[in-house]
Each structure stands twice: as C-alpha cells, then as structure tokens.
Amino acid sequence: MSAPSAMKYFSNINPDLMAQMPDGAGMVLEVGCGNGNFGRAYLNSNPAAKYFGVEMFEVAAREASASLHHVVIGDIESPEVLDKIDDARRAELFDVIVFGDVLEHLRDPWCVLANLRQRAAPGAICVACIPNVSHWSLLVEQLRGRWEYLDSGLLDRTHLRFFTLGSAVESLKRTGWEPIDARPRLLWPDKTRAAIELFKPLCPSLGISTAELERNLSAFQWVIRAVNNL
C-alpha cells in the first residue's frame, strides 16, 4: 500500500460502524484508530468521552494523538502495547471497544478479543466491522477458479483471517462477548440482486432458504455489536 493510499485508508469514516456506537460512553478504545478521524467524529457527538486509540502505523498514530486522549503506537497483539494501554487507563474499564476492519488483519483475533474484554466494564459494548467471505463476488470468483489478493477489499493482501457471519459471531461468543445484532453493509445493489437471482435455484439442493442465501451473499461486511455480560 503506497503512502497516499494508506493515508486515505487510515482517514476513512465508516458511517455504518458509527451508527452502532452507543451514545454517552465514558471510556472508548478503538483498535486501529488510523489518523483519528473516526474518534474525532465520535467525540463531536460525545465530547465527555475519553477516547483511546491503538495504531501500529506511526504517521497515522501521531496525527490521531493530536485529538484523541491517548494513542498507543504499536501492535495490539504485543504484550507491551497491552501494558501501555493499562498504564494509560489507570485501572478504568472501557465502555466501548471498536474494531473497524481490524480483526481480519490479526494473527490471533480471538486472543485480542479475550484480552480486551478483561479490560472492559460489565455491560460494555464491542462494535466490529468484519468483511464477509461469503459475499457473492468472492463466490463467483471461486467458481472461476480465482482467489486473488489485492491492495484493498475483501481479499486485501494483508488479511490473515476470513469470516462469515456465523464464524464472526462464534468468535465473539467463544471469547466471552455475547452478540446483540449484526447489520450488513451492502454494495452494488443491482449486481447483488442479479447474483442472488442466479444462485436462487440452488437453494433446494443446498438445503438452505432463499432468505439465508440472500443474507449470506449480499453483505459485503457485517457490523456486529456484542456485550460483555460479566
């Protein structure tokens, strides 16, 4: 990823993810906070919040630190980064933990989910946007014998893990987060509708309903909320 395209990536604000952020949260941790644009937008609507970020790319992290309350530079999978988060939060627990297209980049997202839940308050919310490997565009490419990594998108070459809705929900459950809801991010509605109509005749032989087929094929990403029930 070139520097200009990387900075554009780090500056994007996901409106569907923002829509699922709880109002009035006191302590927020965003993993992969980029240059802080998402955090700044949230603080505009909830200026009383303490907003913490983790970002491994130093240029983006330095920019984020100008407006977020505390930014840790480094890899969230590093024990040293967890120690720095603990030092900064001073035993306070997070009310919201945000993963905006991050979990798929981690070597062990399950360990990260579990570790951060231990730093979350009872009733805290985890909000995650996760690419959907069941999207019709990937299925069509696989039927053509292709699985080609790209600079961005569902097959971003930096993705290490791949999730369907079911496996994403199960990942949250196994790490102690109880899923509340999942909302699809939809792209290319005309092409999506055409793809669904193409695959619909297969539903009886596959033993799935047309509703299941439409749900699994149409979501480009899933925005999932889960609660810490401790």
N, C-alpha and C positions, 0 to 999 in steps of 0.2 A: 504494500500500500504506500503510495507516494505521500510526501508530506502534505500537499494541498488537499488531496482526497482524504487523508487521515484526519485532518483538522475538521473537514466538513462532517465526517462521520462522528467525531467527538462532540460536535456542536449541535447535532440534531436533537429536537424535542419530539418525543413520541406522544401525540395527543391522547391516544387510547390508553397508554400507561398512566398519563397524568390524570385522566378521568377516574381512575380507580384508586388514586391516592386519598387516604382518609383526611377529612378536614380536622384542623386543630391539633395535629400530632405535636408532641413536645420534643421528642428526640428522633431524628431520622438518620439512617445510614444508607447511602447509595454506593453500591459496589460497581465500579466502572463509571465514575461520575463524569468522565470526559473533561471538557473545559468549564463545566459547572452550569451550563445553560438550563438544564432540567431543574437543578436545585434552585437556581435563581428564580425560575418561573414559579416553583412551589412556594418559595419564600415571599414572593409578591402577594400570594393569596393567604399565606400564613406566616407573617413576619415574626411571630413569637416563637417559632420553632428553632431548635438548634439542629443545624444541618451538617452532617459529617459526610465526607466522601473518601473513597479509595480509588486511586487511579495509578496504573503502572507506567503510563507514558508521561515523562516529566514535564514536557512543554505544556500539555493539556492540564496537568495537575497544578502547575504554577499559576495558570490562568484561573483555574477554579478556586484556588486558595484566596484570590482577591475578594471573593464574595461569599463563599461558604465559611462556616465557622471553623472547621478544621478539615484538612485534607491530608491523608496519608499517601505517600508515594511508594508504590511497590505492588507486589503480587499478593492478592488476598489469600492465596494458598500457602504463603510463607508464615511460619510462626512469629517471625519478627514483626510482620505487619499486624498480626493479631495483638501482639504485645503493645504496639504503638496505639492501636485503637483503644485498648484497655487503659493505657495511660491517659489518653485524651478524654475518655468518657468519665473517668473518675468514679467508677462503680455505678454510674447511672445506667439504666437499661433503655434500650431503643424501643420506641413505639412502632416504628415502621422500618422495614428493610427492603431496599429496592434493587432489583436485578433487571436492568434494561438491556436485553440481548447480551447477557454475560454468561449464564450457566453453561451454554454450549461451548464456550471457549476454555472451560476449566478441565484440568486433568481429573479431579475428583470433586464434582459439584456436590455430591452427597455429603462429603465431609465438611465442605464450606457451609452448606445449609444447616447442618447439625451444630457446627461451631458457633455460627451467628445466632441460632435460636437460643443458645445458652446465654447470650448477651442481650436477649430481647425480653421485654416485660410480659407477664401473663396477659393474654389478650392482644398482644402485638400482632401487626399485620405484615405479611410478606407479600410484596407485589412484584410479579415477574413477567416479562415478555419473553417468549420462547418460540423460536422457529419451529414450524410443523413439517416434519419429514414426510408426512402423508399427503402433502399438497399435490394437487393434480399435475402440476408442471413437472415435479420430480418423477411421478409415476409414469408419465408419458415418456420422459427421457430414459427411464429404466427399461421400458418396453422396447425402446430403440437401441438398447444395449449401451447407454451412456450414463456415466456418473462423473461429471467433470467439475473439478473445483475451480472457483472463480475468485475475483478480488472482493466480491460482496454478494449478499443474497443468501439463499438457503444453503448453498454449497460454498460459502465463504471458506477459503483455504485454511483459515485459522480455526475453524470449528473442529473440536475434538470429540464432542458428544452430539448425538442426534436423538430427538424426542418426538414421539407422537403425543396426542393429548393424554392418552392413557398412561404412557410411561412418565410423562411430566407430573401428572397427578400422583402416581405411585411414588415417584422420587420425593415429593413433598411429604407424603404420608410416612414414608419409612424414616424420614429424618425428624419427625415429630411435629410437622406443620399439618394442620387439618384444612384441606381445600374448602373454600367457600363457594367460589364460582369461577367460570372460565369464559372469556369472551373472545370471539375470533376477530382477527384483523383481516379484512377482505380486500384483495386487489383484483383488477381486471375483471369486473363483473360479467361482461359479455363473454369473454373467453372461458371464465369459470363456469358459467351456465352451459355453454356448449360442451365442455369437458364432462360435466355431470350427466348431461343427456346421453353422451357417448357411452359412459360406463353403467348407466342405469340398468340396461338389460342383463347385466351380470349379477345383479343383486340376488335373485333366487338361487343361482348355483353357488354363490359365495355364502349364502345363509345370513345376509345382512339386510336391514331395511333400507329403503331409499333415504330415509332421514339420517341414518348412520353414514351412508355413503356421502351424502351432501355435506354433513358436518365434517367428516374427515378429509374430504378432498378440497373443500372451499377455503379453509383457514390457512392463510399464509403464515401467520403467527398466532399464538394464543397468549392472551393477557390473563394471568391466573392470580387470584387472591387466595391466601391461606392464613389461618390464625394460629397463634401459639396458645394451645389450650392448657399449658402448665398452670 
